[in-house]
Amino acid sequence: MATCDTDSIASLVARSQAGERAALDALIYSIQPTIYQLAQRFLMLPSDAEDATQEILLKIITRLSQFDGKSHFKTWAYAVAKNHLLDLKRRPFERAMSFDEFAEDLSQGLTTPSPNDPDTPLMLEEIRIGCTLAMLQCLDRDARITYILGEILELEHAEAAEVLDISNSAYRKRLSRARSTVSAFMLGQCGLINPSNACRCSKRAKQATALGRVDPEQLIFSSSQERAQQFPEVLSKIRLLEKNQRAAALYRAQQQPEVSQNFPLWLKTTLSYHEQ
């Protein structure tokens, strides 16, 4: 909820439920970034995340009359998003590898970079983000969404448990298992989190390009040259954290791909349709 505080959100909800179009516009625009962030971390590919975000926002719009104010609107919206994401048909690459298989994959094709390798800051950022998002796909869906809500989006435990519709104790156990799995894997494999590991983004550039996992001419995760150039400084701060805190900090430091320019048109068309 990047642009509105709790009081203003409550006002927007009430006015939207009363039929005020401008309030509904503002309400949906206020929640779109966080819904997209959740979907993109869960689904990995920005194109899939954008489609899911539109579908989730449409559900929020059409079900807004059902929101009774017993929870915060953000919590209710997250729950709508969670249910939608968990119900989506599995994609071919989802859980295509176990953590052991992913570790083996990361050990293959590591090469010392040469001056001719495509290792620009944007390229390395693309590899880093793509690799860490792919790693989340090794988690089952319940563990993945729990980790995203608790560690990346940093929801309070009570709120996250409400979103997931489980008890606080069940949420804490699920989050602890997911956190331990992700942290152990990255500490054992990722050279960003643990400098003693062999895997480095620069060493994977050639292999990632050869396998078609990264297209230097069409990057999908990395778009800000400034953010990419700032990453070494960000990484130095991450490495000062306790080891079990580094993985989540790495995810939170990622560039967030922007939704396409078609989103405002889609939203305008959708809201106009439901106003009729």
N, C-alpha and C positions, 0 to 999 in steps of 0.2 A: 504494500500500500504506500507507494513512494510519495504521493503528492497530497494525501489527506490524513488528518489525524482521526482518532476514533470518534470524536464528537461530530466532525463534519461528515464522516462516513455514515453515521447514524442518521443525520439529517438528509443526506442524499438518498439513503434507502427509503426513508419515510416519504420523501417527495416523489421518488420513483414509483413506489407502490400506489401513490395517489394519482399517478398518471402524468407526471411532469417530465416531458421529453428531455429537456436540458439536464435535469438531475440524473436521468438514466444514462445519458451520454457521459457525463462526468464520472458516474459510478463505475461504468464499464471500463472507461479509460484508466481509472485509478487502479483497478485490479488486474488489468491485462499484463503489465510487466511481471508481476509475481507468478501469475498463472503460467505465463510462457516460460519463466525460469524453471518452474517445477517440471513442466512438460519436457523442456529441452534436456534437462538433466536425466529425466526418466527414459526418454525415447532416443536420446543421443543426436539424431539428425535434425537440424533446424527445420527442414521442410516438413517432417513428420510432426514436430512440435508445434509448428504454426497451424497445421490442419487440426491438431488436437485442441489447441488453444481456442480456435474459432468454434469448434464443437462444444467445448466446455462453456465458453461465454454465452453461446446460444442457449444452453441448458440453464445457465444462471438467469438469463433474461426471461425465459419462458416459465421458470419456477420461482421467480422472485416473490410472487404472491404467497408462496408457501413458507417463506422465511418469517418466523414468528418472534425473532428477537431474543430467544432464550440463550443463544450463544452470540459471540461477536460475528458480524457479517463476514469478516475475513476467514474465520474458522469454518463457517458454513460454506463459503466459496471454495476453500481448500478441500472440504469433504466432497463437494460436487466434483471437483477436479480429480481427487483420489479415486472415487468410484469409476469415473470415466476411464482413467488411465489403466486401472486394474482390469477393466472389462474389455479393453482393446484386444483385437486379434494379435497373436504373437507374430513378430516379424522374423524373417529368416535368420538374421544375425543375432537375435536375442538369445542369450545363454548358449551361443554356438560353441563357446569354449568354457571349460572349467577353469578355475584359478590355476591349477597345475598346467593345463594346456596353454593358458595364456602366458604363464611364466616361460614355458618352453618356446613359445612364439617370440617372446621378447629377447630371448637369447640368440635367435637366429639372425644372420646377416648383418651383425654389427661391424661397421667399418670405420676406420679412422678417417675423419673428414679431410678432403683435399681442397685446395683453393677453388676448384671448379664445381664443387658440390653445391646444391641449392640450399645453403644453410643461412639464408637471411633471417633476421629476427622474426619476420612474419611466418616464414616457413617453419622455423623451430617452434613457434607458438602454435601453429597448426598441428604439428605432430604431438606436442605435449597435451593439448586439449583433447584431440581425437583419441589419443592413447588412454588418458585417464577416464574419459567418458565411456570408451569401450570396456574398460575394466569394470565399471559399474554394471554393465550388462551381464557380468559373471554372477552377480547376485540374483537370487530369486526375487520376484516382484515385491513381495511383502518386505523383505529385507532392504531392497533398493529404495522403495519409497520411504521407509522408516529412516534410512540413513540420510536421504536427501532432506527430509523435513527437519530432522533433529540436528544433523551435523553441518549441512550446507546452508539451509535456510534458517537454522537456529531457532526453531519454534520452542517455546517453553514446553516442558514435559507434559503438563496438564492439557495444553492446547493440542499438542501433537497426538496425545492419546485420544482426545475427543475426535480429532479429524479421522484417526484410524479406527475409531469405535472399539477400542480395547481398554482394559484397565490401565491405570498408571503403572502398576507393577509389571504387567505384561509388556507395556511399551518400553520400560527401562531395560528389561531383559532382552527384548528384540533389538533395541538400539545398541546395547552393549555387545551383543554378538556380531552385529553388522559392523560396528566400529572396530572391533578387534580383528575381524576378517580383513577389512580394507587396510587397516594400519599395518598388520603383519605382512600382508602381501607387498605393500609399497615399501616398507622398511627392508624387505628382503630382495626387492627387485629394482626399484626405481632409484636412479642416480640423483634425481632432484631431492628426494627426501633423505636419502642416505648416500653421501658422496662416495662411499666405498663400493657401491654397486657398479657393475659394468655398464648397465643400460644407460645411455645418454641420448637425448633427442638428436644431437648432432651426429651420433653414430648410427642412428636409425633412418636418417634422411634418405639415403640412397636406396635402402631396402623398401621403405614405405612408398617411395616414388615408383620403384620397379614393380611392386605388387599392386599399384593402382589405388592404394589407400589414401594417398595424398596427390593432388594435382597442383603443381606449383603455379599453374596458370589460372586456377579456379579454387581458391581457398574458401572453405565454408565456415570455419570456426574463428579464424583470425582476420581482423579487418583494420585494427588500429595500430599503425606503425609506432605511434608514441607509447601505447601500452606495452607492445612487444619489446620495445627498447628499454622500458622501465623494469621488465621482469627480473633481470639479475639482481637488482636492488631489493625487489620484493622477495625473491628467493632467499637472499641473505638473512632477511628478517624471519622468514618461515623456519629456517634451520636453527634459529635461536630458541624456538619453542620446544616444549617437551615432545619427545618422539611421537607419543600417541596423539598429539594435536596437529602434527604437520600435514597429514593427508587432507583433512577437512579444510585446513587453511589454504592448501594448494587449490582445492576446488573453488573456494570462495574468491580466490584471486583471479580466476579465469575471466577472460573477456566474455561478455554475453552477446551472442549474435543478435543483430537487430531483426525484427520482423520485416517482411517485405513491404514495399510501398503500397501494396494492394490492401493492406489491413485497414487503413482509414476508410477506403471506399467500401470494403466489405461491411465494416461496422455501420457506416452511414446507411447503406442499403438495408441491412438487417434491422436496424432500429426503425427505419421508415416503414418497413413491411409490418413490423409488430405494432406500429402505432395505428395502422389502419383498422 
